[in-house]
Amino acid sequence: MNHTIVKPNRRDALFGLGTGLGSIAFASMVHGNESLPHHAAKAKRCIFLMMEGGPSHLDTFDPKPELAKQHLKAFTRNGEMESAMSSGKRYFVKSPFDFVKAGQCGADISTPWVHLREMVDEICFYRGAQVESVNHPTACYQLNTGNQFGGDPAVGSWVTYGLGSPNENLPGFVVLPRTSYPQGGAGNWSNGFLPAKFQGTPLRSSGSPILDLSPVDGITRDRQRENLDLLAKLNQQHLAARPGRSDLAARMDSYELAYSMQTEVPGVIDLDGESAQTLAAYGIGDAKTDDFGRKCLLARRLVEKGVRFVQAYAGNWDSHDYIEKAHGSLIRSVDKPIAALLRDLKQREMLKDTLVVWCGEFGRTPDNGLRGGGQSYGRDHNAKAMTMWFAGGGTRAGHTVGATDEIGGEAVECVHHIRDVHVTLLHLLGLDDNQLTYYHAGRHKQLSQFGGSVIQELLA
């Protein structure tokens, strides 16, 4: 009987890496090679706090007294450019929360933010951002990748592609998702058309954060080392007979990185070494704040160990109904952890070169439709107005930049598309969007899609 030997192609080799620690190692294998930035960087690393679902700027950081005057005033909206959600009979909705002027800068902040108001002098609030989509998956893709339709590299992938990572034993881009992935799934941290080594590494929210993190029972580290040495010898012989097969060399490297990660990762993700005071500051141990508190503390530990880009998800902020209860609960779940993160970074003298970003995929409307036959005091999606904020990393601390109209329906001052936010983020990290390109499908591609500008008002 004749047997045909089919040589695996690159796709087969990549697929063969499977899931778990091996694939993560492959995705990170060259992150230890740092690259020079395009210009002097203000930030060395980024922590991106993603409030999935679309937090309401009108109930967090952008008060609108005019809405109180218009509260429950009914009107009808129609038009070809209006979605079914925003059309028909509408009514204006005032915020259920009071606002205070906090810090020496006098930043506007709603009263459910008890802890963050103590840190507003470190924050630059930006009210001029706009996106294009009011659908969650496409808006999340645009915020995270610059492309509404997915398939492009995430911001964290571009950053690690441009800068590499100082720790060769850890992934350069780590994601801390919710138990259920955000709308659009793992495409929100995809490497897109960049090499697979630049994809985001999600740490699972339950069980072992990374599959295969511990060696199989009965296999000692010495035996594992001997097995890897033998495997490396056999693989080297295999590679020598197949010159030019970079995928085979990459797979060999991934085994070594996986071995290193089994030693280093457990120490990073184990919070037991933190003091009781630190755990309490992040809200760990309190049912309301424990989940996001762990993410914020883990984010600090990861960047401290050299991870270049960490994205932590919280949600769901899609409050179409009962916004006082829904947003009130959500704010309380992240308020203490975020304030602790900023304070912790500052005390460790890391905030000055760590860029912290807070945002959702879009803002919310000053009006709502009739739901369930009555008024339930929520808000719909709004791509024309949103508040995001930045701290550290060379941003303009203690300032509020941009403005929305008198009812918060649309940005009217210092208005910029999300692509300019991306360009600004890269700029702070020492990267030029026009130079950070990758040749794919016949042209040089970039995060901004086709160029953008730095938002100078956000820079210190």
N, C-alpha and C positions, 0 to 999 in steps of 0.2 A: 504494500500500500504506500502510495506517495503522500508525503506530508508537506504542506506548504508552510513555511515559516514566515509569518507576517511581522515585519519590524514595526514597532510602535512609532507613531509620529508624535510631534510635539503635543498635540491635543490629548493623545492617549496618555502621554507621560504626565501632563498636568492633571488629568482626570484621575490617574492612578494614585495621586497623592491623597485622595479621599478627604475625610474630614478629621477634625480633632487637631492635636498638637502638631502632627506632621504638616498639615496644610498651612497652619498658622506660621510654622517655622519657615516654610517655603516662601510665604508672603512677606517675610521679614528678613530674609537671609543676608541682604546686603545693606541693611539699614545702619550698620555700624560705620559705613563709609560716609562721612560728612562731606558736604559740598560747600563751596564758598558762596555766600549770598551775592546778589547783584549790586547791592549798596549796603551801607551801614544799617544794621537792623536795630530797631528799638526793642523788639521782642524776640526771645529765643524759642518760645513754645506757646501753645494756645490751648486753652480749655474752653470748649464750646458748649454752653448750657442750652439745650434745645427743648423749648416748651411746646411740644407737639399738640396740634389742634387749633392753635391760633389764640393766644391770650389777648384780652381786650385792653388796648391802650387807654380806653376811656375809664377803666376801672382799676388801673394800676398806676400809670405815670403821666397821664395827660388829662387833667380835669377840665370839664366843660360846663361852667355855670349856666350857659345858655340852654343846655339840655334840660336843666331843672325847670326853666321857664316853659319849655316846649313839651314837657313830660305828658305823655298820653295823647298829644295832639295827633289826630289821624289825618292821613293823606293817601293818595293813590299814586303809585309809580308804574309806568309802563315804558316800553321802548325796545327796539330791536337788540340793543346792546345789554339789556338787563336779563339776568337769569330768572328762572322760575322762582328761585328762592327770594330774590329781591324785588319781584314784581307784585302788583296787586295792592290790596289794602294794607297800609303800614301804619305804625304809630311810633313816635319818638319815645325813647327810654332814658331816663336820667340814671346816673350811677347810684346804686344803693349804698355806696361807701362815701364817707367824708374824706377829704384830703388835708394834709398838713404840709407846711414848709419845713423841710428837714435839713439838718446840717448847717454849716456856715454858708454853704452855697445857696441855701433856700430851695432845694429841689422839691418839686411836687411829687408826693407819694401818698397812696391811699392808706388808710389807717390799718387794714389787715397786715401790712408790712411792718411788723413791730421791730424786728431785728435789723433788717436791711437799712432802715432809715438811719441807723447809727454809722453806716458805711457810705452814705451817698456822696461824701466829699471825695471819695476815690472813684466815683462813677461819672462817665460821660453819657448822658441820655440823648438819644437821637430820634427825632420825631419826623424825619423827612423821607424815610425809606418807602419804596413802593415795589410791588411785584406785579405779575401779569395774570395769575390764575387764582380763582377762588375755589378750586377743587383741591382737596387735601393731597392726593398723591402727586399731582403735577406741581403744586406749590412747594411741597417738600422736596421734590427733585430739583426744582429751580433754586431753592434756598441752599441745598446741599451740594449741587453739582453745576449749577448755572444753566441747566437744560431742563425745560419742563417735562420732556418726554423720556428722561432717564437714559441710561446707557453711557453716560459720560463719567469721567473720574470725579470723585468727591473732593471737596476742598482739602480735606486731610490727606488725600492721595497726592494732590498737586503739591502740597507743602512738603511731604516726605520725598516726593520725586525731586523737588528743587533743593532741599537741604539735607536729606538723609537723616540719620539719627545717631546721637552720640553713644548709645548703648547697643552693642551688637547682640546682646542676649535677650532683648525685649523687642516687641513690635514697635514700629515708629508711629503707628496710627491705631489707636485703641478706641472702641465704641462701647459704651455702657448703656444698652437699650433697656426698655421696659420688658416685662415678661412677654407681652405681645409686641411684635415688631411694629414700627410706625407704618403708616399707609405708604405703600410703595416698597416695603420690605427692605431687604439687604441692598437693594439698588441705591439706597441713600448713602451707603459708605463703600460703593463699588470702586474698583480701580479703573473701570471703563475700558478705554483703549490703551491705557498705560500697562506696562508689564504687571503680571499678577502679584509681584512682591510689594506693590504699593496699595493693595486693598486694605480696608479697615479690618481690624481683628475684634469681633464682638466677644465680650466676656459675658457668659450666661448669668442670669439673675438668680438662678437656683441650682443647687447641686454644685458639682465642680465647675468653676468658671470657665475652664478649658478642658476639653476631653483629652484623655490620655496623659494628664499632667503628672500622674504618679506611675512609676514602673509597675509592671505586672507583678503580682504577689509571687514571692519566691525568687525573683531576679534581683540580685544585689547590684549596686552601682559598679563594682569591679567587673562582674560578669557582663553587665550591659556595655561597659567600655570595651571589653574584649570582643564582644559580638560586633560592635560598631567598627572596631579596627579591622576585623576579618571582612566585614561587609565592604568597608572602604577599599580594601586591597582587591577584592573581587570586582567591585565597581570600577576601580581604576583600570584594571585589565580590560574590562568591557568597553570603557570609554576610549582607551588607547586604540582599539580596533575600529572606532567610529569617530574619526576626527570631525570637528565642527558641530558636534551634538551638544550645544550649550544647555539644552534641557536636561540632559543626563548629569552634567556637572552641577547644575542647580539643584537637582534632586539629592545628589550626594551632600552638598552643602547643607541642605535642609535637615538632614539627619543629625549633623553636628550641632546645629542651632537648637534643634528640639532637645538634644541632650543637655545643652547649656540652660535652656529655659526651664527644664525640670528642676534645676538647682536654684535659679534666681526668682522665677515667678511666684512660687509659694510664699517666699518672704515678703514680696511686694503686696500680695493680695490679703495676707493675714493681718487683720487689724488688732489682734490681741496684744501686740507690742505697744500700742498707743495707750497713753495715760487715760485714767477714768475721766479726768477733766477735759481732755480733747474729745473723747467719745461723747460726752455730755454736751459739749459746745456744738457739735455737729448734729445733735438730736438723735444719736444712735441709742436705741433702747426705748425710745418713745414711739409708739405705734404710728403716730401721725407723721413723723419725720424720719423714721429709721431707714426707709428704702432710699430716699434721695440723699440722706445724710451719709450713708455708706458710699454712694456714688461720688459725692463731692470729696470725701476724705480719700477715697481710692484715687480719684483724679489727681489730688495733690501729691499722693505717694508716687504715682506713675510719672508725672512730669519731673518730680524730684529725682527719680532714677534715670531720667534721660528720654522718656517717651516724648516725642515731638508734638503730637496732636491728640487730644482726648476729647471725645464728644459724649456728653451725658444727657440722656433723655428723661423728661418728666411729662406727664399728661394724665388725663386727656383734657385739654383746655377748650374743647369745642362746645362752649356753653350757649346753646340756643335757647335754653329755658332755665329759669330760676338761677339767674347769674349770681345773686347774692350768696346763695348756698354753695353753688358749684365753684365759682371763683374764690369765694372765701375759704373753702376747704383746700383748694389747690394752692393758694398763696401760703396758707399756714404749713403746707407740706414741704415747701421749698424755701421759705423765708429764713428760718434758722440755719439750715445747711449752707445756703449761699453766703449768708453773712459770715458764717464761721470760715468758709473757704477763703473769702477775701481777707479776713482778719489774719488767718493762719499764714497765707502767702505773704502778707505785709510784715508780720512778725519775723518771718524767716528771710526777709529781704529778697523775696522772689517775685513780688507783685510788679516791681519796676520793669522786669523783663519777661513777665508772663502775661499774655493777652487773654483776658476773660471776656467772652461774648455771651450775651443773653438775648434770646429772641424766639419767636415762633415763625410759622410759615407765612402768616399774614395777620392783619389786625381784625377788628370787628366793627360792625356798623353802629351808628347812633340810633338806629331804628330797628324795629322787628316786625314780623308779620303776625297774623293771628294764628295761634297754634292751639289745637284742641278746642276750638270754638271760643277761646278767651285769651286774656292777656297773661302771659307767663313771664314777662320781664327778662328776656334773654337778648342775644344779639346774633346776627348772621355774619357771614364772612365778608371781609373788606380788603381788597388788594391795593387800594389807593391810600391807605393810612395805616401805619403801624408804628409802635415804639420798640426800639431795640436799645440795648446799652452795652457799653464797653468799660472795662476797668483795666488799669495797668498797661504794660506793653507800649508805652509812648502815646497813649490817648489823653485827651484833654480832661483831666479829672476835675470834678466839681462844676461842670458846665452842662447846660441843656442846649442842644443844637437843633435847629429846624422847628417847624410848627405846623399844626393842622388848622383847618378853618374853625369857625366858632362853635360848630357842633361836632367836630372830629371826624367828618366824613371823608376828607381828602387832605393830603399834605400840600402846603402852600409855600413854605419857606425851606430853602436848602434841600430841594427835592432831588432825590437820586434813585435810579433804578438799582435793584439788588446787585447788578453786575459791578456797580461802582463800590458797593460795600465789599465785595469780594476783592476787587483791585486794591482797596485800602487795607484790607486784612493782609494780603500778600506783601504790600509795601511795608507795613509795620514789621513783618518778619524778614525784611531784607530782600524781597523778591519783586521783580518787575514783570507784571502780567504779559507785557509784549515780548519779553525775552524768555519767559517760562512757557515754552511751547513743545509740542510733540507732533511729529509728522505721522499723519494717519489719514487714510482714505483720500490721498492726493493733495493734502494741504497741511500746513502747520496749524495745529489747534491749540487753544488756550482756554483757561477757566472762564474768562469773560465772554467767550464765544467769538466776539468780533471787536474787542477792545472796550476800554472804559477809562474812567479818570479817578484819581485819588480824591477823596473827600477831605480837603485840606482843613476844614473847620473841626474835624474830629481829632486832629493831631495836636499834641502838646507843643 
